[in-house]
Amino acid sequence: METISVEIEKLIVITCITAGILASPILFIAFDLWAGVRKARERGEKITSSRLRCTFAKTAKYYNTLLALLVIDAIQMAGFWYMDIYYGHPIPVFPFITLLGAIGVGIIEVKSIFEKADEKTRHQASDVALLAGELAKHKTDPAEIARAIVEFMSKNSGHDTDHP
């Protein structure tokens, strides 16, 4: 009877640890969103719902990956538990792969948080300079000017979707 309660306690602890691991990316994404809003305000940009939707799309992609890793971990943890109970090989039952995935998400988001706002502004300025050069080439043909503007806008419409 005591062995069963110990196993249930282990299951509860692993479930709590796994829940904590799965909650951590939400915190990193929230910190990145906060940093993105702050950077956008520094540049005087308007906060748009389309940029916020990108944050939710990014969150969904991260969690699709983390849930797949969790399934792999569930399989390996069941195998380790089986080896321990029936063969006496005490391999730690822990969601190692999901932990690595959450650490990866954290690293990506921390890098994004520390990207400087002026780097994005410089990149945008160079894009505008390229557009100006294209416009200067075709300054007499309105159709070519319009085509260059449409091409520029379509090329840059998905630019830097991490931040609002």
GURO-993337 format. One line per field, with one value per residue: x, y, z of N, C-alpha, C, O in turn; residue number from 1; residue in one letter. Coordinates in pm, 1 decimal, always signed. Layout:
// GURO-993337
n.x <- [X  ...]
n.y <- [Y  ...]
n.z <- [Z  ...]
ca.x <- [X  ...]
ca.y <- [Y  ...]
ca.z <- [Z  ...]
c.x <- [X  ...]
c.y <- [Y  ...]
c.z <- [Z  ...]
o.x <- [X  ...]
o.y <- [Y  ...]
o.z <- [Z  ...]
zafi <- [NUM  ...]
markol <- [a  ...]
***
This chain:
// GURO-993337
n.x <- [+82.1  +198.5  +382.8  +216.8  +113.3  +347.7  +408.6  +187.9  +233.6  +472.8  +368.5  +197.5  +384.8  +541.9  +343.9  +286.1  +537.7  +555.6  +336.6  +430.7  +653.9  +521.7  +382.8  +574.8  +658.6  +445.3  +489.1  +737.4  +657.7  +473.0  +645.4  +801.7  +604.1  +537.6  +785.3  +793.5  +574.1  +664.1  +893.7  +772.7  +628.0  +841.4  +938.8  +729.9  +524.2  +202.7  +3.7  -118.3  -397.9  -343.4  -71.2  -76.5  -224.0  -34.3  +129.8  -34.9  -52.7  +212.2  +233.2  +59.2  +202.5  +433.4  +318.6  +202.8  +432.4  +544.7  +347.2  +361.3  +618.4  +567.2  +406.3  +595.2  +759.5  +579.9  +562.9  +832.3  +854.6  +665.6  +783.9  +1024.3  +917.4  +798.5  +1030.2  +1150.0  +958.5  +905.9  +1151.7  +1343.3  +1519.4  +1609.9  +1545.1  +1531.3  +1209.6  +1108.5  +1010.2  +1214.7  +1252.4  +1043.7  +1112.9  +1355.0  +1249.4  +1091.4  +1292.9  +1423.5  +1222.5  +1220.9  +1481.1  +1466.3  +1268.6  +1386.0  +1605.8  +1467.5  +1351.5  +1575.2  +1659.9  +1742.6  +1546.0  +1626.4  +1763.6  +1565.7  +1445.8  +1656.0  +1672.1  +1423.2  +1454.6  +1652.7  +1507.6  +1319.8  +1492.8  +1576.4  +1332.7  +1300.3  +1512.7  +1425.3  +1197.2  +1315.3  +1440.9  +1227.2  +1096.3  +951.3  +751.8  +439.4  +303.7  +507.5  +611.6  +396.5  +387.9  +636.1  +593.0  +377.7  +502.5  +704.7  +548.7  +410.7  +621.2  +718.3  +507.5  +478.0  +680.0  +887.1  +714.9  +708.8  +661.1  +423.3]
n.y <- [-119.0  +121.5  +161.6  +222.7  +474.3  +623.7  +614.0  +749.1  +997.3  +1063.0  +1083.0  +1303.8  +1504.3  +1506.8  +1583.2  +1842.8  +1964.1  +1939.6  +2098.0  +2346.3  +2372.3  +2387.0  +2623.3  +2819.7  +2920.1  +3094.8  +3305.8  +3402.7  +3480.9  +3679.6  +3865.7  +3930.7  +4043.2  +4267.2  +4401.5  +4442.7  +4615.3  +4833.5  +4901.9  +4966.4  +5191.5  +5360.3  +5406.7  +5544.1  +5410.7  +5286.6  +5068.9  +4777.3  +4557.8  +4352.3  +4299.1  +4211.9  +3979.8  +3826.2  +3760.6  +3583.8  +3382.2  +3299.7  +3199.5  +2980.5  +2821.3  +2762.8  +2614.7  +2401.1  +2262.8  +2215.1  +2051.4  +1826.9  +1743.6  +1684.9  +1457.5  +1276.1  +1275.6  +1165.7  +906.5  +821.0  +854.0  +673.3  +438.4  +446.5  +437.7  +183.5  +23.8  +72.2  -19.2  -292.7  -409.9  -309.7  -105.0  +198.8  +460.6  +808.4  +953.7  +1198.0  +1493.4  +1547.1  +1616.5  +1792.4  +1994.4  +2081.2  +2183.0  +2396.6  +2552.7  +2622.6  +2784.1  +2987.7  +3093.5  +3194.1  +3391.4  +3558.9  +3653.2  +3799.3  +3993.9  +4142.2  +4254.5  +4550.2  +4843.2  +5042.9  +4901.6  +4781.1  +5012.4  +5115.7  +4912.1  +4940.7  +5197.9  +5155.4  +4997.5  +5184.0  +5358.9  +5196.3  +5176.2  +5445.5  +5470.3  +5296.0  +5436.8  +5668.1  +5572.5  +5529.7  +5773.1  +5910.2  +5748.8  +5681.5  +5435.5  +5250.3  +5356.4  +5315.9  +5035.3  +4974.8  +5071.9  +4910.7  +4660.6  +4696.3  +4733.9  +4488.6  +4313.6  +4389.6  +4360.0  +4145.7  +4193.2  +4159.3  +4021.2  +3961.4  +4153.1  +4386.0]
n.z <- [+0.0  +74.0  -132.5  -347.7  -270.9  -273.7  -545.8  -649.1  -535.6  -669.7  -929.7  -901.0  -838.7  -1075.7  -1256.1  -1164.9  -1205.4  -1483.4  -1559.3  -1474.0  -1642.7  -1889.3  -1853.3  -1845.7  -2110.1  -2170.5  -1996.7  -2094.7  -2353.4  -2288.4  -2167.4  -2390.6  -2553.6  -2403.1  -2413.4  -2690.6  -2730.5  -2585.4  -2735.4  -2979.4  -2905.2  -2842.3  -3097.1  -3193.7  -3318.6  -3412.2  -3217.1  -3337.5  -3404.8  -3579.3  -3547.9  -3284.7  -3318.0  -3441.9  -3229.8  -3092.9  -3285.7  -3292.5  -3033.6  -3052.8  -3235.7  -3085.2  -2874.7  -3013.4  -3085.5  -2827.9  -2711.2  -2874.2  -2806.0  -2540.9  -2564.3  -2659.0  -2433.8  -2247.1  -2338.7  -2305.6  -2028.1  -1933.1  -2018.2  -1867.2  -1609.1  -1614.5  -1647.0  -1399.8  -1207.3  -1279.5  -1344.3  -1180.5  -1253.3  -1180.8  -1345.7  -1382.2  -1384.2  -1572.3  -1752.0  -1970.4  -2244.7  -2306.3  -2130.1  -2247.2  -2486.7  -2385.1  -2274.7  -2509.6  -2631.7  -2443.1  -2476.1  -2738.6  -2705.5  -2509.4  -2652.6  -2844.9  -2682.3  -2607.5  -2842.6  -3003.7  -3030.6  -3205.6  -3399.7  -3554.4  -3652.4  -3805.9  -3999.6  -4120.9  -4222.8  -4415.0  -4591.2  -4682.0  -4808.8  -5021.3  -5158.1  -5231.0  -5409.3  -5613.6  -5693.0  -5789.8  -6018.1  -6188.2  -6225.6  -6422.1  -6519.3  -6420.9  -6385.9  -6342.1  -6107.3  -5932.9  -5943.2  -5824.4  -5565.0  -5478.0  -5490.8  -5299.7  -5066.2  -5049.6  -5017.5  -4767.9  -4595.5  -4413.4  -4242.1  -3960.2  -3753.4  -3485.7  -3294.2  -3158.9]
ca.x <- [+0.0  +287.0  +441.9  +118.2  +107.5  +471.4  +394.2  +91.0  +303.7  +562.8  +284.6  +152.0  +500.4  +575.7  +236.9  +308.6  +657.9  +520.0  +250.4  +520.2  +732.2  +432.6  +339.6  +685.7  +659.0  +347.6  +556.8  +835.3  +584.6  +418.1  +756.9  +836.1  +496.6  +557.3  +902.2  +756.0  +488.8  +751.6  +977.0  +686.4  +600.3  +964.5  +947.5  +610.3  +436.4  +70.1  -12.6  -230.5  -448.1  -279.1  +54.7  -109.7  -263.3  +90.3  +174.8  -116.1  -12.5  +342.0  +204.1  +2.4  +311.3  +515.9  +248.5  +192.4  +559.8  +560.8  +255.7  +418.1  +729.6  +508.1  +364.6  +718.4  +798.7  +487.2  +604.9  +959.8  +833.4  +596.1  +885.5  +1113.6  +839.5  +787.0  +1161.4  +1173.8  +864.7  +911.2  +1286.9  +1432.3  +1613.9  +1555.7  +1577.2  +1443.9  +1090.8  +1106.2  +985.4  +1338.1  +1240.7  +958.1  +1194.1  +1445.5  +1167.7  +1055.4  +1416.0  +1441.7  +1127.7  +1270.3  +1599.3  +1417.9  +1196.6  +1481.1  +1679.2  +1377.3  +1335.3  +1696.1  +1685.5  +1727.9  +1443.6  +1688.2  +1801.9  +1449.1  +1429.6  +1760.1  +1634.4  +1311.4  +1508.2  +1721.0  +1401.5  +1264.5  +1594.9  +1567.1  +1212.2  +1328.2  +1597.7  +1338.9  +1111.5  +1399.2  +1465.8  +1106.5  +1025.5  +866.9  +644.8  +354.1  +270.4  +624.7  +619.8  +292.6  +430.7  +745.3  +534.5  +302.2  +600.5  +767.1  +451.9  +382.0  +742.7  +739.9  +385.0  +497.2  +809.8  +900.8  +584.6  +720.2  +624.2  +308.9]
ca.y <- [+0.0  +235.9  +178.5  +289.8  +616.3  +685.6  +628.1  +856.4  +1121.5  +1090.9  +1125.6  +1439.9  +1593.5  +1517.4  +1661.2  +1983.0  +2010.2  +1951.5  +2216.6  +2462.2  +2380.2  +2432.0  +2761.2  +2913.8  +2994.6  +3204.0  +3418.3  +3458.2  +3547.9  +3803.0  +3960.0  +3976.0  +4132.0  +4391.4  +4467.7  +4485.8  +4733.7  +4942.5  +4941.7  +5032.5  +5326.5  +5439.1  +5445.3  +5620.2  +5329.2  +5253.7  +4928.6  +4729.1  +4424.4  +4251.1  +4262.0  +4133.4  +3846.5  +3753.3  +3706.6  +3465.0  +3278.2  +3250.4  +3118.5  +2853.4  +2741.5  +2712.0  +2511.3  +2280.9  +2192.3  +2167.2  +1939.5  +1709.4  +1699.8  +1626.6  +1320.2  +1196.1  +1258.8  +1072.8  +772.0  +785.4  +842.8  +546.2  +334.1  +451.0  +390.4  +38.9  -35.4  +83.1  -102.6  -435.2  -463.7  -252.7  -8.5  +330.2  +572.2  +918.6  +982.8  +1343.9  +1538.1  +1610.3  +1670.5  +1910.7  +2096.4  +2136.6  +2265.7  +2520.3  +2632.2  +2678.8  +2895.3  +3094.7  +3155.3  +3271.8  +3509.3  +3648.8  +3719.2  +3897.8  +4102.5  +4223.9  +4321.7  +4693.7  +4908.8  +5120.2  +4810.3  +4768.8  +5141.6  +5122.4  +4821.3  +5002.9  +5312.3  +5104.5  +4956.0  +5305.4  +5408.8  +5113.3  +5218.9  +5575.9  +5444.4  +5241.1  +5545.2  +5759.6  +5510.0  +5533.2  +5895.0  +5964.1  +5654.0  +5660.0  +5293.2  +5186.6  +5404.7  +5243.8  +4896.3  +4969.2  +5091.5  +4789.1  +4554.1  +4726.4  +4710.7  +4344.9  +4249.8  +4426.8  +4350.2  +4049.0  +4224.5  +4160.4  +3991.9  +3923.9  +4259.2  +4467.6]
ca.z <- [+0.0  +81.4  -264.8  -432.4  -233.6  -321.7  -691.2  -671.9  -502.4  -782.7  -1041.5  -871.5  -850.3  -1218.2  -1318.8  -1126.9  -1275.6  -1625.0  -1571.4  -1463.1  -1766.7  -1996.7  -1827.0  -1861.2  -2235.8  -2165.0  -1931.2  -2188.2  -2460.9  -2230.2  -2152.1  -2524.7  -2597.3  -2328.3  -2472.8  -2825.2  -2718.2  -2541.6  -2849.1  -3077.7  -2853.1  -2857.8  -3238.2  -3228.4  -3402.1  -3360.9  -3178.5  -3418.1  -3371.2  -3664.9  -3483.5  -3165.5  -3365.2  -3469.5  -3101.4  -3064.9  -3380.9  -3244.4  -2915.1  -3099.5  -3293.9  -2976.4  -2799.0  -3098.6  -3069.9  -2690.2  -2685.4  -2941.1  -2721.2  -2420.8  -2598.1  -2660.6  -2294.1  -2181.6  -2379.9  -2240.1  -1883.6  -1909.3  -2032.8  -1750.5  -1493.4  -1631.8  -1619.1  -1256.2  -1130.9  -1311.1  -1360.6  -1080.1  -1311.4  -1142.5  -1434.9  -1340.6  -1463.8  -1579.8  -1890.4  -2016.5  -2380.7  -2296.3  -2063.4  -2348.1  -2576.4  -2314.4  -2266.3  -2644.4  -2646.0  -2357.1  -2538.5  -2853.2  -2656.7  -2443.2  -2760.4  -2902.9  -2585.6  -2603.1  -2969.4  -2984.6  -3112.0  -3312.0  -3507.8  -3641.2  -3718.4  -3910.1  -4107.1  -4191.2  -4296.9  -4534.2  -4684.1  -4742.4  -4901.4  -5142.1  -5229.3  -5291.8  -5525.6  -5719.2  -5741.8  -5866.6  -6148.6  -6270.7  -6187.4  -6528.4  -6554.5  -6303.2  -6371.1  -6281.8  -5969.3  -5859.3  -5932.6  -5726.2  -5431.6  -5444.0  -5466.8  -5170.5  -4958.4  -5036.7  -4966.6  -4628.6  -4515.2  -4305.0  -4181.7  -3814.7  -3695.2  -3345.4  -3202.1  -3197.4]
c.x <- [+87.2  +351.0  +346.7  +112.9  +232.4  +462.6  +295.2  +154.9  +399.0  +484.0  +236.4  +266.5  +537.0  +470.2  +253.9  +430.9  +627.2  +431.7  +334.4  +603.5  +645.8  +383.8  +450.8  +688.2  +558.6  +411.1  +657.2  +766.6  +525.7  +527.7  +798.0  +730.9  +511.5  +674.1  +869.2  +669.2  +573.3  +837.1  +894.4  +653.0  +722.9  +979.6  +827.6  +514.2  +304.0  +66.9  -136.5  -271.7  -383.2  -145.5  +30.0  -153.4  -140.2  +145.6  +96.0  -81.8  +120.0  +322.3  +150.1  +110.9  +399.8  +446.0  +218.9  +318.7  +574.3  +467.7  +302.6  +535.3  +678.1  +459.9  +486.6  +765.0  +707.5  +524.8  +732.8  +940.7  +760.7  +695.3  +981.2  +1043.8  +827.8  +918.9  +1191.1  +1087.3  +890.0  +1051.5  +1388.0  +1539.6  +1560.9  +1606.2  +1481.7  +1328.6  +1074.9  +1084.7  +1103.9  +1320.2  +1153.1  +1032.9  +1289.3  +1370.5  +1130.5  +1176.9  +1444.3  +1349.7  +1176.2  +1388.4  +1557.5  +1352.9  +1289.6  +1564.4  +1593.9  +1357.9  +1455.5  +1734.3  +1656.3  +1623.5  +1507.1  +1737.8  +1687.1  +1429.5  +1530.9  +1723.6  +1520.5  +1359.8  +1580.0  +1620.3  +1342.1  +1364.1  +1594.2  +1445.6  +1236.4  +1415.4  +1517.5  +1250.4  +1191.3  +1428.1  +1348.2  +1026.3  +935.6  +749.2  +559.9  +319.3  +385.6  +642.0  +518.7  +332.1  +539.8  +691.1  +458.7  +396.6  +668.4  +673.4  +421.9  +502.1  +759.2  +616.0  +399.7  +623.2  +801.7  +767.8  +592.1  +661.3  +505.4  +351.3]
c.y <- [+126.3  +264.7  +253.0  +438.5  +690.5  +709.5  +739.1  +991.6  +1161.1  +1143.8  +1269.6  +1539.8  +1614.4  +1599.7  +1809.9  +2041.0  +2032.9  +2074.1  +2343.5  +2482.3  +2434.4  +2574.9  +2862.1  +2985.1  +3110.1  +3327.6  +3484.2  +3535.1  +3679.3  +3907.7  +4016.9  +4072.2  +4268.7  +4470.3  +4520.1  +4609.7  +4854.3  +4994.0  +5014.3  +5174.0  +5416.3  +5489.0  +5527.5  +5543.8  +5302.9  +5103.7  +4877.4  +4588.2  +4317.1  +4206.9  +4179.6  +3991.9  +3762.5  +3691.4  +3580.0  +3350.7  +3215.7  +3159.1  +2982.2  +2764.0  +2681.5  +2596.8  +2387.7  +2196.5  +2134.1  +2049.7  +1812.3  +1654.0  +1634.7  +1483.1  +1228.2  +1171.1  +1161.2  +928.4  +731.9  +770.9  +713.5  +430.2  +329.8  +399.9  +237.4  -29.9  -34.5  -16.4  -251.8  -493.9  -404.5  -160.7  +132.2  +445.1  +686.2  +942.5  +1134.9  +1385.1  +1616.3  +1681.4  +1794.9  +2025.4  +2161.2  +2226.2  +2398.1  +2611.1  +2697.5  +2796.9  +3014.5  +3168.2  +3244.1  +3402.1  +3607.6  +3722.8  +3828.4  +4017.8  +4197.2  +4284.7  +4469.9  +4750.4  +4985.1  +5031.8  +4793.6  +4898.5  +5156.8  +5034.4  +4881.2  +5120.6  +5265.0  +5055.6  +5076.5  +5364.5  +5327.7  +5152.2  +5352.1  +5560.2  +5390.0  +5350.0  +5642.9  +5704.0  +5531.2  +5661.6  +5951.7  +5873.3  +5623.5  +5512.8  +5218.8  +5229.4  +5329.0  +5098.1  +4881.1  +4984.3  +4967.1  +4674.5  +4572.1  +4692.3  +4562.6  +4270.6  +4273.9  +4413.4  +4251.7  +4074.1  +4232.8  +4140.8  +3953.7  +4027.3  +4335.3  +4604.1]
c.z <- [+0.0  -54.2  -357.2  -398.9  -277.5  -472.9  -724.9  -641.5  -614.9  -902.3  -1022.1  -888.7  -997.4  -1291.8  -1288.1  -1198.3  -1423.0  -1648.0  -1562.9  -1588.5  -1879.5  -1976.2  -1854.9  -1996.6  -2239.1  -2101.4  -2026.0  -2300.7  -2410.3  -2213.3  -2287.9  -2578.7  -2531.2  -2388.2  -2612.5  -2823.9  -2678.4  -2657.0  -2955.1  -3032.6  -2866.3  -3001.4  -3282.6  -3317.7  -3332.2  -3327.9  -3251.6  -3376.8  -3457.8  -3606.2  -3357.8  -3204.1  -3396.5  -3342.0  -3068.0  -3160.2  -3338.6  -3124.0  -2955.8  -3159.0  -3184.9  -2904.2  -2882.7  -3083.0  -2929.9  -2659.1  -2755.5  -2858.7  -2592.9  -2445.7  -2600.5  -2517.4  -2220.6  -2215.1  -2307.0  -2090.2  -1848.2  -1920.4  -1914.6  -1624.8  -1497.4  -1597.3  -1469.0  -1178.9  -1154.5  -1322.6  -1262.9  -1134.4  -1284.2  -1230.9  -1397.4  -1438.7  -1461.3  -1725.4  -1948.6  -2151.0  -2381.0  -2229.6  -2163.3  -2446.3  -2512.6  -2298.7  -2401.9  -2669.6  -2564.1  -2418.6  -2655.7  -2805.6  -2586.0  -2547.5  -2822.9  -2810.8  -2590.8  -2737.0  -2951.6  -3080.0  -3227.7  -3426.1  -3605.2  -3719.1  -3831.2  -4027.9  -4188.7  -4275.3  -4423.0  -4637.5  -4756.0  -4841.5  -5031.2  -5225.2  -5299.3  -5415.9  -5642.8  -5779.0  -5828.9  -6006.4  -6243.1  -6249.2  -6296.4  -6562.0  -6430.2  -6279.6  -6304.7  -6135.9  -5882.9  -5838.6  -5826.7  -5584.7  -5387.5  -5412.4  -5331.0  -5055.5  -4940.7  -4981.3  -4816.3  -4542.2  -4400.1  -4226.3  -4030.9  -3743.9  -3548.9  -3251.8  -3252.7  -3248.2]
o.x <- [+54.3  +371.6  +389.7  +108.3  +224.9  +505.0  +316.9  +132.7  +406.2  +527.0  +235.1  +247.8  +560.6  +504.0  +237.5  +427.2  +668.0  +450.4  +310.8  +621.6  +690.9  +346.9  +422.7  +718.1  +583.9  +389.5  +661.8  +812.3  +528.1  +505.7  +825.8  +764.9  +499.3  +663.2  +911.8  +687.3  +555.5  +851.7  +940.4  +650.3  +710.3  +1027.4  +823.4  +431.3  +295.8  +121.1  -246.7  -192.8  -369.4  -110.6  +106.4  -124.3  -142.1  +201.9  +152.5  -81.8  +138.1  +386.2  +190.1  +111.2  +436.7  +507.5  +210.6  +312.0  +611.8  +507.0  +285.7  +549.4  +738.7  +471.6  +481.6  +805.1  +755.1  +518.7  +741.4  +1003.7  +789.9  +690.7  +1015.8  +1103.1  +845.2  +919.7  +1250.4  +1138.0  +895.1  +1068.4  +1504.5  +1641.5  +1474.8  +1698.8  +1361.9  +1348.8  +1033.1  +1136.1  +1094.0  +1367.5  +1184.7  +1017.4  +1303.3  +1420.1  +1137.0  +1164.8  +1484.3  +1393.1  +1172.7  +1395.0  +1607.2  +1379.9  +1273.4  +1590.6  +1643.0  +1348.9  +1439.3  +1831.8  +1556.2  +1614.8  +1449.3  +1753.2  +1708.6  +1399.8  +1497.0  +1740.8  +1521.0  +1311.6  +1568.7  +1643.1  +1317.0  +1324.5  +1609.8  +1453.6  +1197.1  +1394.6  +1537.6  +1230.8  +1140.7  +1438.6  +1366.9  +903.3  +850.1  +655.1  +603.4  +306.8  +362.7  +682.0  +551.4  +312.7  +537.4  +738.3  +472.8  +373.6  +687.2  +714.5  +408.8  +486.3  +809.1  +618.9  +337.8  +669.0  +718.1  +715.0  +489.9  +616.5  +486.3  +266.5]
o.y <- [+225.3  +381.3  +336.9  +521.3  +807.6  +814.3  +814.9  +1088.9  +1278.3  +1238.2  +1348.0  +1646.9  +1727.6  +1677.8  +1893.6  +2154.4  +2133.6  +2146.1  +2438.4  +2594.8  +2518.6  +2641.2  +2978.1  +3104.5  +3212.0  +3440.0  +3606.7  +3642.8  +3779.6  +4025.5  +4136.2  +4171.7  +4372.3  +4590.8  +4629.6  +4699.6  +4963.9  +5114.9  +5112.2  +5266.1  +5534.7  +5600.0  +5575.4  +5604.4  +5298.0  +5022.1  +4927.9  +4511.0  +4202.8  +4089.1  +4088.0  +3895.8  +3640.6  +3582.0  +3481.4  +3234.5  +3094.2  +3054.5  +2880.0  +2643.2  +2564.2  +2493.8  +2278.1  +2074.4  +2017.9  +1957.8  +1702.3  +1532.6  +1540.2  +1397.5  +1116.0  +1059.9  +1081.8  +840.0  +621.7  +684.6  +651.1  +335.8  +221.9  +328.0  +170.6  -130.6  -128.9  -89.8  -329.1  -615.3  -444.1  -139.9  +180.2  +517.1  +662.4  +950.3  +1192.6  +1318.2  +1736.5  +1793.6  +1892.7  +2141.0  +2283.5  +2332.0  +2501.9  +2733.3  +2813.8  +2899.0  +3128.4  +3291.0  +3355.8  +3509.4  +3728.7  +3842.1  +3937.8  +4131.2  +4318.7  +4359.5  +4508.2  +4709.8  +4992.1  +5080.1  +4792.1  +4895.3  +5204.8  +5074.4  +4873.3  +5141.1  +5329.0  +5069.6  +5071.7  +5414.7  +5384.3  +5160.3  +5369.4  +5628.8  +5431.1  +5355.3  +5693.7  +5780.3  +5548.6  +5659.9  +6034.8  +5917.7  +5547.8  +5470.3  +5132.9  +5149.4  +5283.6  +5043.0  +4786.4  +4916.6  +4922.5  +4599.2  +4475.8  +4629.0  +4515.7  +4174.5  +4186.7  +4452.2  +4272.8  +3987.3  +4306.0  +4233.1  +3916.3  +3993.9  +4349.3  +4685.4]
o.z <- [-65.3  -88.0  -436.3  -489.9  -314.6  -521.6  -819.4  -713.6  -651.9  -968.6  -1117.0  -946.3  -1039.5  -1380.7  -1376.9  -1246.0  -1480.7  -1746.1  -1637.7  -1635.1  -1957.1  -2073.1  -1884.8  -1998.7  -2303.3  -2146.8  -2036.6  -2339.1  -2481.6  -2241.5  -2299.8  -2642.7  -2596.6  -2410.9  -2649.2  -2906.1  -2731.6  -2674.9  -3013.7  -3114.2  -2897.6  -3024.5  -3395.9  -3385.6  -3209.5  -3402.4  -3230.4  -3322.3  -3414.3  -3614.2  -3327.4  -3132.9  -3379.3  -3345.3  -3020.8  -3119.6  -3347.6  -3113.2  -2900.2  -3135.0  -3191.2  -2876.1  -2827.3  -3069.2  -2914.2  -2587.1  -2702.7  -2843.6  -2542.3  -2358.0  -2550.1  -2483.1  -2139.5  -2129.6  -2252.6  -2029.0  -1746.2  -1841.6  -1866.6  -1544.3  -1395.5  -1526.5  -1416.8  -1094.2  -1058.9  -1311.8  -1262.0  -1068.6  -1358.0  -1193.8  -1382.3  -1559.9  -1360.9  -1815.0  -1972.9  -2168.9  -2448.9  -2268.9  -2164.4  -2485.1  -2578.3  -2308.3  -2408.1  -2722.9  -2610.7  -2413.7  -2670.5  -2859.7  -2601.5  -2532.4  -2850.7  -2857.7  -2579.7  -2744.6  -2891.0  -3195.8  -3336.1  -3538.3  -3726.5  -3838.5  -3939.4  -4143.1  -4311.6  -4386.7  -4527.6  -4757.6  -4876.4  -4946.7  -5139.4  -5347.8  -5414.7  -5516.0  -5757.1  -5900.4  -5929.0  -6102.3  -6363.5  -6253.7  -6266.2  -6627.8  -6343.3  -6164.7  -6219.6  -6051.3  -5773.3  -5730.2  -5748.2  -5493.3  -5273.6  -5317.8  -5256.7  -4958.2  -4827.6  -4906.0  -4745.2  -4425.4  -4295.8  -4152.0  -3977.8  -3682.0  -3491.4  -3142.1  -3373.5  -3284.9]
zafi <- [1  2  3  4  5  6  7  8  9  10  11  12  13  14  15  16  17  18  19  20  21  22  23  24  25  26  27  28  29  30  31  32  33  34  35  36  37  38  39  40  41  42  43  44  45  46  47  48  49  50  51  52  53  54  55  56  57  58  59  60  61  62  63  64  65  66  67  68  69  70  71  72  73  74  75  76  77  78  79  80  81  82  83  84  85  86  87  88  89  90  91  92  93  94  95  96  97  98  99  100  101  102  103  104  105  106  107  108  109  110  111  112  113  114  115  116  117  118  119  120  121  122  123  124  125  126  127  128  129  130  131  132  133  134  135  136  137  138  139  140  141  142  143  144  145  146  147  148  149  150  151  152  153  154  155  156  157  158  159  160  161  162  163  164]
markol <- [m  e  t  i  s  v  e  i  e  k  l  i  v  i  t  c  i  t  a  g  i  l  a  s  p  i  l  f  i  a  f  d  l  w  a  g  v  r  k  a  r  e  r  g  e  k  i  t  s  s  r  l  r  c  t  f  a  k  t  a  k  y  y  n  t  l  l  a  l  l  v  i  d  a  i  q  m  a  g  f  w  y  m  d  i  y  y  g  h  p  i  p  v  f  p  f  i  t  l  l  g  a  i  g  v  g  i  i  e  v  k  s  i  f  e  k  a  d  e  k  t  r  h  q  a  s  d  v  a  l  l  a  g  e  l  a  k  h  k  t  d  p  a  e  i  a  r  a  i  v  e  f  m  s  k  n  s  g  h  d  t  d  h  p]
***
